[in-house]
């Protein structure tokens, strides 16, 4: 059975995802978080044109199991491997630390963290290459409490 199609703003889509009402895969909710900073469609179009001119880099998330979560790192994160290819990823490695311990150890963050209760966080504190706009930092639990959404 098909679900009805519905046009949503990035904020609406993320909120429904955080509530468990719809499911967005990581590329979708990552892009939704990025587009939160573009209030008008013309802003999105300008950004898209800029990225087309400068070149969009396709990045492969690299996952790690921490003691209390699943961490997906992206290029620029201190935990992201130096050399990555699809062929080199056979299983997700385990790091012997919690998310809190990991965050104390690393400085450059570009990541999505998934927790067993279904919540997640985005964190990006680096300048992305090629003029790419960073995703907004989001904690899905706090997101649901934000009255402005």
C-alpha positions as CSV (number, residue, x, y, z in Angstrom):
1,X,0.0,0.0,0.0
2,X,1.3,3.5,-0.8
3,X,1.3,6.4,1.5
4,X,-0.1,9.7,0.3
5,X,2.4,12.1,-1.0
6,X,2.8,15.3,0.9
7,X,5.0,18.4,0.5
8,X,6.9,19.2,3.7
9,X,9.3,21.9,4.7
10,X,12.7,20.6,5.9
11,X,11.6,21.4,9.5
12,X,8.3,19.6,9.1
13,X,10.1,16.5,7.6
14,X,12.7,16.4,10.3
15,X,10.1,16.8,13.1
16,X,7.9,14.0,11.6
17,X,11.0,11.8,11.3
18,X,12.0,12.5,15.0
19,X,8.5,11.6,16.1
20,X,8.6,8.4,14.2
21,X,5.8,9.3,11.9
22,X,7.9,9.1,8.7
23,X,11.2,7.5,7.9
24,X,14.0,9.5,6.2
25,X,17.2,7.8,5.4
26,X,20.4,9.6,6.4
27,X,21.0,11.4,3.1
28,X,17.5,12.8,3.3
29,X,17.5,14.0,6.8
30,X,21.1,15.3,6.5
31,X,20.0,17.5,3.5
32,X,16.8,18.6,5.4
33,X,19.0,19.8,8.2
34,X,21.2,21.7,5.7
35,X,18.2,23.3,4.1
36,X,16.8,24.6,7.4
37,X,19.0,27.7,6.9
38,X,17.4,28.4,3.5
39,X,14.1,30.1,4.2
40,X,13.1,30.6,0.5
41,X,13.1,28.3,-2.5
42,X,15.2,30.9,-4.3
43,X,17.9,30.5,-1.6
44,X,18.0,26.8,-2.2
45,X,18.2,27.4,-6.0
46,X,21.1,29.8,-5.5
47,X,22.9,27.3,-3.2
48,X,22.4,24.5,-5.7
49,X,23.8,26.6,-8.6
50,X,26.8,27.6,-6.5
51,X,27.5,23.9,-5.6
52,X,27.1,22.9,-9.2
53,X,29.8,25.5,-10.1
54,X,32.2,24.6,-7.3
55,X,31.6,20.8,-7.5
56,X,29.8,18.7,-5.0
57,X,31.9,15.9,-3.4
58,X,30.2,12.6,-2.9
59,X,31.2,11.3,0.5
60,X,31.0,7.9,2.0
61,X,29.9,7.7,5.6
62,X,32.1,5.4,7.7
63,X,30.5,3.8,10.7
64,X,31.8,2.8,14.1
65,X,30.1,1.1,16.9
66,X,30.8,2.8,20.2
67,X,29.7,1.3,23.5
68,X,26.4,3.2,23.5
69,X,25.7,4.1,19.9
70,X,26.4,3.9,16.2
71,X,28.6,6.7,14.9
72,X,28.6,7.6,11.2
73,X,31.5,9.8,10.4
74,X,31.9,12.0,7.3
75,X,35.0,13.5,5.7
76,X,36.7,16.0,8.0
77,X,35.7,14.3,11.2
78,X,38.7,13.3,13.4
79,X,37.5,9.7,13.4
80,X,37.1,9.5,9.6
81,X,39.7,7.2,8.1
82,X,42.4,8.7,5.8
83,X,41.8,6.3,2.9
84,X,38.2,5.1,2.3
85,X,36.7,3.0,-0.4
86,X,33.6,0.8,-0.8
87,X,35.9,-2.2,-1.1
88,X,37.7,-1.5,2.2
89,X,34.5,-1.6,4.3
90,X,33.7,-5.2,5.2
91,X,32.3,-4.8,8.7
92,X,31.7,-1.9,11.1
93,X,34.6,-1.6,13.6
94,X,34.1,-1.2,17.3
95,X,35.7,1.5,19.4
96,X,36.0,0.9,23.1
97,X,34.5,4.2,24.2
98,X,31.2,5.8,24.8
99,X,30.0,8.8,22.7
100,X,30.8,11.1,25.6
101,X,34.3,9.7,25.8
102,X,34.7,10.0,22.0
103,X,33.5,13.7,22.1
104,X,36.1,14.5,24.7
105,X,38.8,12.9,22.6
106,X,38.1,14.5,19.2
107,X,37.9,18.1,18.0
108,X,36.8,18.1,14.4
109,X,33.2,16.8,14.1
110,X,31.2,15.9,11.0
111,X,29.0,13.1,12.0
112,X,25.6,11.5,12.7
113,X,25.2,9.5,15.9
114,X,22.4,7.0,16.2
115,X,21.2,5.8,19.7
116,X,19.4,2.6,20.6
117,X,16.2,4.5,21.5
118,X,15.9,5.8,17.9
119,X,17.2,9.3,18.7
120,X,20.1,10.8,16.8
121,X,22.4,13.8,16.7
122,X,24.1,15.7,13.8
123,X,27.3,17.5,14.7
124,X,29.4,19.5,12.3
125,X,31.9,22.1,13.5
126,X,34.2,22.2,10.5
127,X,34.3,24.2,7.3
128,X,33.2,22.0,4.5
129,X,35.0,22.0,1.1
130,X,33.7,23.5,-2.1
131,X,31.4,26.0,-0.5
132,X,29.1,23.3,0.9
133,X,26.7,24.5,3.5
134,X,27.1,22.5,6.7
135,X,24.1,20.6,8.2
136,X,22.7,22.2,11.2
137,X,23.6,20.6,14.5
138,X,20.5,18.7,15.7
139,X,19.7,16.6,18.7
140,X,16.5,14.8,17.8
141,X,15.2,14.7,21.4
142,X,15.7,18.5,21.8
143,X,14.3,19.1,18.3
144,X,10.9,17.7,19.4
145,X,10.8,20.1,22.3
146,X,11.5,23.2,20.1
147,X,8.2,25.3,20.1
148,X,9.4,27.2,17.0
149,X,9.1,24.2,14.7
